[in-house]
Amino acid sequence: MRNRQPLHSSAESLVYGNSLGYLSGAPRVSTLPDAEMSGPKSHVLGIINGFEAHGWDVKRFIVGDRVPAQWRGRGSEQLVSGSRWRALAADAARVALSQVNARRAYQELGQSVDGVYERFALFQALGRPFQRQGIPWILETNAVYFREAKHERNSLMLTKLARHMEIQAYQQCDHLVVVSQALKQELIQSCHVPAHKIIVIPNGVDTVLFDPARHTAKRFFEGFTVGFVGRLYNWQGLDALFHAVHQLRQDSIQINVVVVGDGQMETAWRDLVTTLALNDQVHFAGRVAREEVPAYIAGFDVGFSGKVMPQSGIMYFSPLKLYEYLAMGKPVLGAADEDARRILRPDFTGYLFPIGDQEGLVNALRRAAIRTTQAAIAAQQARNDILQSHSWQVRVADLLAAMQQPLSATAPAQQGASQAEALSAR
């Protein structure tokens, strides 16, 4: 076995190209063109491209790229969430394949990587065999998955097993990467993950793909247009936006909406648009290829990033769309979540409203609709903010810097000793 350099040993070991294994065990998370889940695809490619931009040789083991097309393509989510029996069958399949895929991942990559970076998936822990052989295991999570899958997506049956395996993976990995401070605190409190091993890295954006200079705008309305890009889940809050547009029309303020994406709520929201008599102001574009998304955003005047409070009562998400809108020079009409408050300039690059506050949304939308005199300046500032601080290259640089500090430096004494012994054996 080759002489390995731990990922967090020294700054010098991170400057030059090392070899990293990127692992993902979720059957529906794929980087292929037919993948239904566009958000995870963007995140996976962003992290991989970010490491490669810093000189790393990234070798992939992505289960979703290897399964039959119907497992990851359009309609695959409905197959899982459509009935309790199908959800149970999907759970059983993921449990059965977890050890198989972990073994295959190590067989393919174990002798050629200096560390592994895994995107967490229910019932999966592909990085564990690598860790047992002295290879650092970085695990990334964007949510408390067993809770989200059970209560928000209705796609989980073996909840107790999923909870046990998820918490165990969080506690055993070498580093745990999360997308927000709120998620970090939730994992510390509810999953008892040691605080010292958690690194907060919010989402980022591909600033080459999402570059307004490279795309011709697709516009569907001449007038002021609010646009949305993403999967149509209840928690996106588009129903609140439609009601706000309807209310402002009573005040003779005409606002149009373009929705790019599909999902569980599409039929219900189309019906709502009809009920509110907004068919001449709302266009559903459907799901489009990732490479086409920037052209649609270029046709927006403002991008919408709404939120509905999840059943847990904790808002810990980091919306990809927020960064994509800004990278395309578009101000954001957004719920005031952690990321939005941190990166948006109020009433300039962003128009914020409290989560769940309908009147606040109406007022923010009204302010956005009348801000045309500063549109060009705001667009350039939005793009500059992203280039300076929020690209995937910046995110990976922050991650590498955080990992340069040995885990034992802030761990309790006994835990620090065991970490030191593990590191010295590598």
Backbone hydrogen bonds, N-H to C=O, Kabsch-Sander energy under -0.5 kcal/mol:
donor,donor_aa,acceptor,acceptor_aa,energy
4,R,2,R,-0.6
4,R,426,R,-0.7
9,S,6,P,-1.5
14,L,11,A,-1.5
15,V,11,A,-0.7
15,V,12,E,-0.8
16,Y,12,E,-0.8
20,L,18,N,-0.5
20,L,57,D,-2.6
21,G,115,G,-2.7
22,Y,20,L,-0.6
22,Y,59,K,-3.0
23,L,21,G,-0.6
23,L,117,Y,-2.7
24,S,61,F,-2.1
25,G,119,R,-0.7
29,V,26,A,-1.0
30,S,28,R,-0.7
35,A,32,L,-1.8
36,E,72,R,-2.8
37,M,28,R,-0.6
38,S,36,E,-1.2
41,K,37,M,-1.2
42,S,38,S,-2.3
43,H,39,G,-2.1
44,V,40,P,-2.9
45,L,41,K,-2.4
46,G,42,S,-2.1
47,I,43,H,-2.4
48,I,44,V,-2.4
49,N,45,L,-2.9
50,G,46,G,-2.2
51,F,47,I,-2.3
52,E,48,I,-2.4
53,A,49,N,-2.1
54,H,50,G,-0.8
54,H,51,F,-0.9
55,G,52,E,-1.7
56,W,51,F,-2.1
57,D,18,N,-3.1
58,V,56,W,-0.8
59,K,20,L,-3.1
59,K,57,D,-0.6
61,F,22,Y,-2.9
63,V,24,S,-2.9
63,V,61,F,-0.6
64,G,26,A,-0.6
64,G,29,V,-0.7
65,D,62,I,-1.6
66,R,63,V,-2.2
67,V,63,V,-1.0
71,W,68,P,-1.9
72,R,68,P,-0.6
72,R,69,A,-1.0
73,G,69,A,-2.6
76,S,73,G,-2.2
79,L,75,G,-1.4
80,V,76,S,-1.1
81,S,77,E,-2.6
82,G,78,Q,-1.5
87,A,83,S,-2.1
88,L,84,R,-2.4
89,A,85,W,-2.4
90,A,86,R,-2.4
91,D,87,A,-2.3
92,A,88,L,-2.5
93,A,89,A,-2.2
94,R,90,A,-2.3
95,V,91,D,-2.4
96,A,92,A,-2.4
97,L,93,A,-2.2
98,S,94,R,-1.0
98,S,95,V,-0.5
99,Q,95,V,-0.7
100,V,96,A,-0.6
101,N,97,L,-3.1
102,A,98,S,-2.1
103,R,99,Q,-2.3
104,R,100,V,-2.3
105,A,101,N,-2.6
106,Y,102,A,-1.9
107,Q,103,R,-2.4
108,E,104,R,-2.2
109,L,105,A,-2.4
110,G,106,Y,-2.7
112,S,109,L,-2.2
113,V,109,L,-0.8
114,D,19,S,-3.1
115,G,19,S,-0.8
116,V,136,P,-2.4
117,Y,21,G,-3.2
118,E,138,I,-3.1
119,R,23,L,-2.7
120,F,118,E,-0.6
120,F,140,E,-2.9
124,Q,121,A,-2.1
128,R,125,A,-1.4
131,Q,127,G,-2.2
132,R,128,R,-2.1
133,Q,129,P,-0.7
133,Q,130,F,-1.1
134,G,131,Q,-2.0
135,I,130,F,-2.3
138,I,116,V,-3.1
138,I,136,P,-0.6
139,L,137,W,-0.5
139,L,175,H,-2.8
140,E,118,E,-3.0
141,T,177,V,-2.8
145,Y,143,A,-1.1
147,R,144,V,-0.6
148,E,144,V,-2.3
149,A,145,Y,-3.1
150,K,146,F,-1.3
151,H,147,R,-2.6
152,E,148,E,-2.1
153,R,148,E,-1.8
155,S,149,A,-2.7
159,T,157,M,-2.1
162,A,158,L,-2.4
163,R,159,T,-2.8
164,H,160,K,-2.3
165,M,161,L,-2.6
166,E,162,A,-2.4
167,I,163,R,-2.4
168,Q,164,H,-2.2
169,A,165,M,-2.0
170,Y,166,E,-2.2
171,Q,167,I,-2.2
172,Q,168,Q,-1.8
173,C,169,A,-1.9
174,D,137,W,-2.0
175,H,137,W,-1.4
176,L,197,K,-2.6
177,V,139,L,-3.3
177,V,175,H,-0.5
178,V,199,I,-2.6
179,V,141,T,-0.5
184,K,180,S,-1.9
185,Q,181,Q,-2.5
186,E,182,A,-1.9
187,L,183,L,-2.4
188,I,184,K,-2.1
189,Q,185,Q,-2.3
190,S,186,E,-3.0
191,C,186,E,-0.6
191,C,187,L,-1.0
192,H,188,I,-0.5
193,V,187,L,-1.7
197,K,194,P,-1.2
198,I,195,A,-1.4
199,I,176,L,-2.8
201,I,178,V,-3.3
201,I,199,I,-0.7
205,V,390,H,-0.8
207,T,205,V,-1.0
210,F,206,D,-2.6
211,D,209,L,-1.6
214,R,211,D,-2.2
215,H,212,P,-1.0
217,A,215,H,-0.5
218,K,295,A,-2.2
219,R,217,A,-0.7
226,V,256,N,-3.2
227,G,302,V,-2.8
228,F,258,V,-2.4
230,G,260,V,-2.2
232,L,262,D,-1.9
233,Y,231,R,-1.6
236,Q,233,Y,-1.7
237,G,234,N,-1.7
241,L,237,G,-1.2
242,F,238,L,-2.4
243,H,239,D,-2.1
244,A,240,A,-2.0
245,V,241,L,-2.5
246,H,242,F,-2.3
247,Q,243,H,-2.3
248,L,244,A,-2.4
249,R,245,V,-1.6
250,Q,246,H,-1.0
250,Q,247,Q,-0.6
251,D,248,L,-1.0
252,S,249,R,-1.8
253,I,248,L,-2.3
254,Q,252,S,-0.7
255,I,253,I,-0.6
256,N,224,F,-2.6
257,V,281,Q,-3.0
258,V,226,V,-2.1
259,V,283,H,-2.9
260,V,228,F,-3.0
260,V,258,V,-0.6
261,G,259,V,-0.7
261,G,286,G,-0.9
265,M,232,L,-2.7
266,E,263,G,-1.7
269,W,265,M,-2.6
270,R,266,E,-2.5
271,D,267,T,-2.2
272,L,268,A,-1.9
273,V,269,W,-2.3
274,T,270,R,-1.9
275,T,271,D,-2.5
276,L,272,L,-2.4
277,A,274,T,-1.4
278,L,273,V,-2.8
281,Q,278,L,-2.3
282,V,278,L,-1.2
283,H,257,V,-2.7
285,A,259,V,-3.0
285,A,283,H,-0.8
286,G,259,V,-0.8
292,E,289,A,-1.7
293,V,289,A,-0.9
293,V,290,R,-0.8
295,A,292,E,-0.6
296,Y,292,E,-1.3
297,I,293,V,-2.3
298,A,294,P,-2.4
299,G,295,A,-0.7
299,G,296,Y,-1.0
300,F,297,I,-2.0
301,D,225,T,-2.6
302,V,225,T,-1.6
303,G,331,P,-2.6
304,F,227,G,-3.3
305,S,333,L,-2.5
308,V,235,W,-1.5
313,G,310,P,-2.0
316,Y,314,I,-0.8
322,L,319,P,-0.5
323,Y,319,P,-0.8
323,Y,320,L,-0.7
324,E,320,L,-2.0
325,Y,321,K,-2.8
326,L,322,L,-1.7
327,A,323,Y,-2.4
328,M,324,E,-1.4
329,G,326,L,-2.0
330,K,325,Y,-2.4
332,V,349,T,-1.8
333,L,303,G,-3.4
334,G,332,V,-0.8
334,G,351,Y,-1.6
335,A,305,S,-2.6
336,A,353,F,-2.2
337,D,335,A,-2.5
341,R,337,D,-2.4
342,R,338,E,-1.4
343,I,339,D,-2.2
344,L,340,A,-2.1
347,D,350,G,-2.7
348,F,345,R,-2.0
348,F,350,G,-0.7
349,T,345,R,-1.6
350,G,345,R,-1.6
351,Y,332,V,-3.4
352,L,350,G,-0.5
353,F,334,G,-1.6
356,G,307,K,-0.6
357,D,354,P,-2.2
358,Q,356,G,-0.9
361,L,357,D,-2.0
362,V,358,Q,-2.3
363,N,359,E,-2.3
364,A,360,G,-2.3
365,L,361,L,-2.7
366,R,362,V,-2.1
367,R,363,N,-2.2
368,A,364,A,-2.3
369,A,365,L,-2.1
370,I,366,R,-0.9
370,I,367,R,-0.6
371,R,368,A,-1.2
374,Q,371,R,-1.5
375,A,372,T,-1.3
378,A,374,Q,-2.6
379,A,375,A,-2.4
380,Q,376,A,-1.8
381,Q,377,I,-2.2
382,A,378,A,-2.6
383,R,379,A,-2.0
384,N,380,Q,-2.4
385,D,381,Q,-2.6
386,I,382,A,-1.6
387,L,383,R,-2.4
388,Q,384,N,-2.2
389,S,385,D,-1.8
390,H,386,I,-2.5
392,W,205,V,-1.4
395,R,391,S,-2.1
396,V,392,W,-2.6
397,A,393,Q,-2.0
398,D,394,V,-2.3
399,L,395,R,-2.0
400,L,396,V,-2.9
401,A,397,A,-2.2
402,A,398,D,-2.1
403,M,399,L,-1.7
404,Q,400,L,-0.5
404,Q,401,A,-1.0
405,Q,402,A,-0.8
409,A,406,P,-1.6
410,T,407,L,-1.0
416,G,412,P,-3.1
417,A,413,A,-2.1
418,S,414,Q,-1.8
419,Q,415,Q,-2.2
420,A,416,G,-2.4
421,E,417,A,-2.1
422,A,418,S,-2.0
423,L,419,Q,-2.7
424,S,420,A,-2.3
425,A,421,E,-1.1
426,R,423,L,-1.2
